[in-house]
Each structure stands twice: as C-alpha cells, then as structure tokens.
Amino acid sequence: MIYKKREKPYKLLILDYLKNRIKFSQENWNEYQNQVKGYQDGECFFDTLTVTLSNDCLVLNDLPLAIGSTDFQIDALIITAQEILLYEVKNYGGEYTYNDGFLVSIPS
C-alpha cells in the first residue's frame, strides 16, 4: 500500500518553470535532463514496481530526514511485518555489473 506518494522534486519544478523563460547554458540543460531522467525513468519507474506489491506493507516515497544540519531523502522505504527495506534509486545508462561492492561499467 502506497502510504506516501512521490512528488516531483523541488529542483525539477524550478527548472521546468525556467526552461521556457530563459535560455539554459549547456551545463544547466544537462542538469535539467539529468533531473528529468532520474525522476521519470528512475523514481517513477520504480513506483510502477512497488504499486504491484501484493503483501501487506507500507511504501513511503521521498521520505525527508535530517541529522543535525544535514538534510537528506530516502527514495523509497518499504515497511513489512518482518523487515524494513530502504531503496536509493539510481538511473544510469549503459550496462553494468556488480563486482566486490561496486558497480562497474561494461564497455560497449
């Protein structure tokens, strides 16, 4: 059960508003594209997977937390009767393998 729905990130909202009002530098345009890709192709896609969960669980998306003066966010926290699962969603292009605790890019 989705308890907290995902919202579009504040930074992406601002960039969406600005993209039609000013000319982005190449660096700003790349940042905008990365934000869109991470949100739509990463986090929103992950949400399509969690919405189909059939067991009793709570899904908390975009959970904001703070420790001292450091603010951070958990992309998805799934709470079941047996465990708590924490997910940090990344959306990298290309092919990767997981070796010794690291993601390693496979050259094409």
Residue frames as a rotation matrix with the C-alpha (Angstrom) as fourth column:
MET 1
0.582 0.813 0.000 0.00
0.813 -0.582 0.000 0.00
0.000 0.000 -1.000 0.00
ILE 2
-0.357 -0.657 0.664 1.41
0.612 -0.702 -0.365 3.37
0.706 0.276 0.652 -1.03
TYR 3
0.237 0.392 -0.889 1.27
0.954 -0.269 0.136 5.47
-0.186 -0.880 -0.438 2.12
LYS 4
0.269 -0.223 -0.937 3.22
-0.006 -0.973 0.230 8.47
-0.963 -0.056 -0.263 0.85
LYS 5
0.792 0.097 0.602 3.15
0.580 0.188 -0.793 9.24
-0.190 0.977 0.093 -2.88
ARG 6
-0.299 -0.953 0.047 6.11
0.865 -0.250 0.436 10.61
-0.404 0.170 0.899 -4.74
GLU 7
0.790 0.453 -0.414 6.12
0.257 -0.857 -0.447 14.28
-0.557 0.247 -0.793 -5.67
LYS 8
0.634 -0.573 0.520 8.14
0.532 -0.165 -0.830 15.96
0.561 0.803 0.200 -8.37
PRO 9
-0.035 -0.735 -0.677 11.40
0.988 -0.128 0.087 17.23
-0.151 -0.666 0.731 -6.80
TYR 10
0.619 0.274 -0.736 11.54
0.363 -0.931 -0.042 20.93
-0.696 -0.241 -0.676 -5.99
LYS 11
-0.338 -0.844 -0.417 14.68
-0.128 -0.397 0.909 21.43
-0.932 0.360 0.027 -8.10
LEU 12
-0.766 0.106 0.634 12.97
0.612 0.420 0.670 19.86
-0.195 0.901 -0.387 -11.13
LEU 13
0.349 0.935 -0.060 9.88
0.897 -0.352 -0.267 22.03
-0.271 0.039 -0.962 -10.63
ILE 14
0.381 -0.292 -0.877 12.04
-0.004 -0.949 0.314 25.17
-0.925 -0.116 -0.363 -10.67
LEU 15
-0.707 -0.707 -0.002 13.95
-0.047 0.044 0.998 24.02
-0.705 0.706 -0.064 -13.76
ASP 16
-0.361 0.678 0.640 10.64
0.916 0.385 0.108 23.21
-0.174 0.626 -0.760 -15.52
TYR 17
0.641 0.628 -0.442 9.42
0.574 -0.774 -0.267 26.75
-0.510 -0.083 -0.856 -14.88
LEU 18
0.192 -0.667 -0.720 12.68
-0.226 -0.744 0.629 28.31
-0.955 0.042 -0.294 -16.01
LYS 19
-0.472 -0.530 0.705 13.27
0.477 0.519 0.710 26.28
-0.741 0.671 0.008 -19.19
ASN 20
0.099 0.585 0.805 10.60
0.992 -0.124 -0.031 28.19
0.082 0.802 -0.592 -21.12
ARG 21
0.915 0.313 -0.254 11.57
0.363 -0.914 0.183 31.58
-0.175 -0.259 -0.950 -19.73
ILE 22
0.467 -0.830 -0.304 15.35
-0.679 -0.557 0.479 31.71
-0.567 -0.017 -0.824 -20.11
LYS 23
0.665 -0.370 -0.648 17.96
-0.415 0.538 -0.734 30.15
0.620 0.757 0.204 -22.35
PHE 24
0.904 -0.336 0.265 19.81
-0.062 0.510 0.858 27.47
-0.423 -0.792 0.440 -20.41
SER 25
0.018 -0.954 -0.298 23.55
-0.989 -0.061 0.137 27.12
-0.149 0.293 -0.945 -20.71
GLN 26
0.048 -0.053 -0.997 24.69
-0.497 0.865 -0.070 23.68
0.866 0.499 0.015 -21.85
GLU 27
-0.891 -0.425 -0.159 25.59
-0.050 0.441 -0.896 22.86
0.451 -0.791 -0.414 -18.24
ASN 28
-0.624 0.731 0.276 22.12
-0.619 -0.248 -0.745 23.89
-0.476 -0.636 0.608 -16.99
TRP 29
0.204 0.697 -0.688 20.43
-0.953 0.302 0.024 21.98
0.225 0.650 0.726 -19.83
ASN 30
-0.345 -0.412 -0.843 22.40
-0.227 0.908 -0.351 18.84
0.911 0.070 -0.407 -18.95
GLU 31
-0.987 0.016 0.162 21.41
-0.160 0.093 -0.983 19.23
-0.031 -0.996 -0.089 -15.29
TYR 32
-0.205 0.977 -0.055 17.77
-0.909 -0.211 -0.359 19.60
-0.362 -0.024 0.932 -16.31
GLN 33
0.176 0.232 -0.957 17.94
-0.733 0.680 0.030 16.49
0.657 0.696 0.290 -18.50
ASN 34
-0.722 -0.505 -0.474 19.56
-0.046 0.718 -0.695 14.51
0.691 -0.480 -0.541 -15.66
GLN 35
-0.818 0.482 0.315 16.83
-0.451 -0.197 -0.870 15.62
-0.358 -0.854 0.378 -13.24
VAL 36
0.125 0.895 -0.429 14.07
-0.990 0.085 -0.111 14.61
-0.063 0.438 0.897 -15.67
LYS 37
-0.030 -0.221 -0.975 15.71
-0.478 0.860 -0.180 11.26
0.878 0.460 -0.131 -16.40
GLY 38
-0.920 -0.379 -0.101 16.27
-0.080 0.432 -0.898 10.49
0.384 -0.818 -0.428 -12.73
TYR 39
-0.600 0.758 0.255 12.71
-0.611 -0.228 -0.758 11.38
-0.517 -0.611 0.600 -11.78
GLN 40
0.305 0.828 -0.471 10.76
-0.939 0.179 -0.293 9.89
-0.159 0.532 0.832 -14.70
ASP 41
0.326 -0.219 -0.919 12.94
-0.526 0.766 -0.369 6.97
0.785 0.604 0.134 -15.80
GLY 42
-0.704 -0.659 -0.265 14.26
-0.110 0.470 -0.876 6.15
0.701 -0.588 -0.403 -12.33
GLU 43
-0.937 0.276 0.213 11.97
-0.235 -0.049 -0.971 7.01
-0.258 -0.960 0.110 -9.43
CYS 44
-0.066 0.977 -0.204 8.61
-0.940 -0.129 -0.315 6.95
-0.334 0.172 0.927 -11.28
PHE 45
0.018 0.010 -1.000 9.54
-0.613 0.790 -0.003 3.64
0.790 0.613 0.020 -12.93
PHE 46
-0.901 -0.370 -0.227 10.44
-0.032 0.579 -0.815 2.21
0.433 -0.727 -0.533 -9.52
ASP 47
-0.624 0.737 0.259 6.98
-0.636 -0.287 -0.716 3.32
-0.454 -0.612 0.648 -8.31
THR 48
0.168 0.688 -0.706 5.34
-0.930 0.348 0.118 1.18
0.327 0.637 0.698 -11.00
LEU 49
-0.377 -0.370 -0.849 7.10
-0.101 0.928 -0.360 -1.81
0.921 -0.050 -0.387 -9.44
THR 50
-0.999 -0.054 -0.004 6.11
0.000 0.081 -0.997 -1.04
0.054 -0.995 -0.081 -5.84
VAL 51
-0.387 0.922 0.025 2.46
-0.915 -0.380 -0.135 -0.41
-0.115 -0.075 0.991 -6.69
THR 52
0.204 0.454 -0.867 2.13
-0.621 0.745 0.244 -4.09
0.757 0.489 0.434 -7.65
LEU 53
-0.850 -0.523 0.068 3.35
-0.368 0.496 -0.786 -5.43
0.378 -0.693 -0.614 -4.27
SER 54
-0.023 0.913 -0.408 0.82
-0.187 0.397 0.899 -7.94
0.982 0.097 0.162 -3.03
ASN 55
-0.231 -0.079 -0.970 1.90
0.826 0.510 -0.238 -8.44
0.514 -0.856 -0.052 0.58
ASP 56
0.838 0.527 -0.142 0.91
0.507 -0.655 0.560 -6.21
0.202 -0.541 -0.816 3.48
CYS 57
-0.262 -0.935 -0.239 3.41
0.959 -0.281 0.047 -3.39
-0.111 -0.216 0.970 3.53
LEU 58
0.758 0.348 -0.552 3.71
0.307 -0.936 -0.169 0.37
-0.575 -0.042 -0.817 3.69
VAL 59
0.018 -0.733 0.680 5.58
0.989 -0.089 -0.122 2.22
0.150 0.675 0.723 0.96
LEU 60
0.650 0.072 -0.757 6.94
0.332 -0.923 0.197 5.65
-0.684 -0.379 -0.623 1.86
ASN 61
0.310 -0.512 0.801 8.34
0.915 -0.070 -0.398 7.60
0.260 0.856 0.447 -1.11
ASP 62
-0.074 -0.441 0.894 10.59
0.246 -0.877 -0.412 10.67
0.966 0.189 0.174 -0.88
LEU 63
0.722 0.307 -0.620 10.97
0.634 0.065 0.770 10.45
0.277 -0.950 -0.148 2.87
PRO 64
0.285 -0.642 0.712 12.75
-0.142 -0.762 -0.631 13.63
0.948 0.079 -0.308 4.05
LEU 65
0.724 -0.157 -0.671 15.05
0.675 0.362 0.643 13.27
0.142 -0.919 0.368 7.05
ALA 66
0.498 -0.626 0.600 17.61
-0.374 -0.779 -0.503 15.40
0.783 0.026 -0.622 8.85
ILE 67
0.569 -0.463 -0.680 20.55
0.809 0.466 0.360 14.60
0.150 -0.754 0.639 11.08
GLY 68
-0.272 -0.615 -0.740 21.94
0.678 -0.668 0.306 17.71
-0.682 -0.419 0.599 12.68
SER 69
0.006 0.222 -0.975 22.20
-0.389 -0.898 -0.207 20.30
-0.921 0.380 0.081 9.93
THR 70
-0.905 -0.351 -0.241 22.28
-0.365 0.348 0.863 17.71
-0.219 0.869 -0.443 7.12
ASP 71
0.172 0.985 0.030 19.05
-0.664 0.139 -0.734 17.16
-0.727 0.106 0.678 5.21
PHE 72
-0.890 -0.387 -0.241 18.62
-0.436 0.571 0.695 14.10
-0.131 0.724 -0.677 3.02
GLN 73
0.149 0.976 -0.160 15.91
-0.968 0.111 -0.225 11.98
-0.202 0.188 0.961 1.45
ILE 74
-0.647 -0.183 0.740 15.21
-0.085 0.982 0.168 8.27
-0.758 0.046 -0.651 1.19
ASP 75
-0.799 0.318 -0.510 13.79
-0.575 -0.155 0.804 7.48
0.176 0.935 0.307 -2.26
ALA 76
0.222 0.893 -0.392 11.64
-0.533 0.447 0.718 4.58
0.816 0.049 0.575 -1.03
LEU 77
-0.800 -0.326 0.503 11.17
-0.599 0.402 -0.692 2.91
0.023 -0.856 -0.517 2.35
ILE 78
0.030 0.791 -0.611 9.11
-0.467 0.552 0.691 -0.29
0.884 0.265 0.385 2.40
ILE 79
-0.623 -0.145 0.769 7.94
-0.782 0.152 -0.605 -1.49
-0.029 -0.978 -0.208 5.80
THR 80
0.017 0.597 -0.802 6.68
-0.286 0.771 0.569 -5.05
0.958 0.220 0.184 6.26
ALA 81
0.884 0.355 0.304 5.96
-0.396 0.224 0.891 -7.04
0.248 -0.908 0.339 9.41
GLN 82
0.805 -0.590 -0.065 9.34
0.584 0.767 0.264 -8.78
-0.106 -0.251 0.962 9.06
GLU 83
-0.221 -0.975 -0.005 11.70
0.914 -0.209 0.348 -6.09
-0.341 0.073 0.937 7.75
ILE 84
0.667 0.258 -0.699 12.31
0.030 -0.947 -0.321 -2.54
-0.744 0.193 -0.639 6.66
LEU 85
0.127 -0.573 0.810 13.71
0.948 0.311 0.072 -2.14
-0.293 0.758 0.582 3.14
LEU 86
0.340 -0.139 -0.930 15.48
-0.032 -0.990 0.137 1.04
-0.940 -0.017 -0.342 2.09
TYR 87
0.306 -0.186 0.934 15.88
0.919 0.316 -0.238 1.89
-0.250 0.930 0.268 -1.62
GLU 88
0.008 -0.379 -0.925 18.05
-0.177 -0.911 0.372 4.57
-0.984 0.161 -0.074 -3.18
VAL 89
0.663 0.371 0.650 17.03
0.530 0.380 -0.758 4.72
-0.528 0.847 0.055 -6.84
LYS 90
-0.258 -0.747 -0.613 19.67
-0.273 -0.552 0.788 5.49
-0.927 0.370 -0.061 -9.47
ASN 91
0.794 0.521 0.313 19.21
0.187 0.280 -0.942 5.64
-0.578 0.806 0.125 -13.22
TYR 92
-0.157 -0.931 -0.328 22.46
-0.412 -0.240 0.879 5.05
-0.898 0.274 -0.346 -15.07
GLY 93
0.739 0.345 -0.579 22.63
-0.656 0.174 -0.734 4.49
-0.153 0.923 0.354 -18.82
GLY 94
-0.115 -0.806 -0.581 24.53
-0.858 0.375 -0.352 1.56
0.501 0.458 -0.734 -20.27
GLU 95
0.682 0.269 -0.680 25.33
-0.011 0.934 0.358 -1.88
0.731 -0.236 0.640 -18.94
TYR 96
-0.020 -0.625 0.780 26.80
-0.918 -0.298 -0.262 -2.51
0.396 -0.722 -0.568 -15.50
THR 97
0.258 0.057 -0.965 27.86
0.256 0.959 0.125 -5.43
0.932 -0.279 0.233 -13.39
TYR 98
0.748 0.034 0.663 28.15
-0.599 -0.394 0.697 -5.57
0.285 -0.919 -0.274 -9.62
ASN 99
0.396 -0.713 -0.578 31.64
0.366 0.700 -0.613 -6.68
0.842 0.031 0.538 -8.50
ASP 100
-0.349 -0.645 -0.680 33.05
0.849 0.090 -0.521 -6.60
0.397 -0.759 0.516 -4.97
GLY 101
-0.019 0.448 -0.894 30.59
0.819 -0.505 -0.270 -3.96
-0.573 -0.737 -0.358 -3.78
PHE 102
-0.492 -0.215 -0.843 30.97
-0.188 -0.920 0.344 -1.67
-0.850 0.328 0.412 -6.80
LEU 103
0.734 0.639 0.230 29.01
0.192 0.130 -0.973 -1.00
-0.652 0.758 -0.027 -9.99
VAL 104
-0.421 -0.904 -0.073 31.38
0.037 -0.098 0.995 -1.45
-0.906 0.416 0.075 -12.92
SER 105
0.395 0.539 -0.744 30.53
-0.678 -0.375 -0.632 -0.19
-0.620 0.754 0.218 -16.41
ILE 106
0.113 -0.300 0.947 30.74
0.516 0.833 0.202 -2.76
-0.849 0.465 0.249 -19.18
PRO 107
-0.524 -0.358 -0.772 32.36
-0.388 -0.707 0.591 -1.14
-0.758 0.609 0.232 -22.24
SER 108
0.563 0.784 0.261 30.23
-0.041 0.341 -0.939 -1.35
-0.825 0.518 0.224 -25.38
